[in-house]
Amino acid sequence: MTLQDHAEEMNSRVLTVAQAARQLNIGRTHAYRAIHAGKIGHIKLGGKILIPKAEIDRIVSEGVNEE
């Protein structure tokens, strides 16, 4: 990831699953499983799954264990 990619990710209000997984320090597959289990709130836009940054903040602040 380039510095510009990182800056854009930090400023974005929504993240891709891969970006959210990086911020949560989990694998992408684990993130998809958590999304499908209802543990990570998301937005489906067309065929794309996006995670609001506020959802990442919620998970981190609550200390949600995704396992």
N, C-alpha and C positions, 0 to 999 in steps of 0.2 A: 504494500500500500504506500502510495506516495504521500508526501506532506500535504499536498493539495487535496487528495482524497480524504485524508484524515480530517482536515479543516472542514471540508464539505459535510462529512459525516457528523461532526460535532455541531454544526449549525443547522442541520436538517431537523425538521419536526417529525419526520417519519424515517424509518430505517428499513432496509431489506432484511431478510432473515439472516443472511450472512453477516451483515453489519451488526445486527442485534446480538447475534451469537458471539461475535468478537467482544462486544462491550460487556457481555455477561460472562465472558471467559468460559464458554461452553462450545461444543462442536455444533456444526450446522444441523446434523441429524438429530441431536438431542433437542435443539431448538424447535425443529419441526414436530418432534414428538410432543413437546410441551405445548405447542400451539394446538395440535389436534386433541390433546387431553384437556384443553381449556385453561391451562395454567398461565399462558401468555396471551393477553388480549391482542387482537390484530384486526386489520382492515383488509378485505379482499377487493382488489380493484382490477377488474378483468381477470386475467389469470395470475396476477401478481399478489403476493402476500406482503403487506407492509405492517410494521410495528411502530405505533406512536412512541416517540421518545419518552413521553410521560409514563408509558407502561414500563419501560426499562427502569425509570426512576422509581416507580412504585415497587417493582420487584427488589431492587437494591435496598430501598429504605425499609421494606418489610422483612428483608432477609429470607425471602421465599426459597425453600429448598425444592428444586425441580426434579429431584430423584424419587 
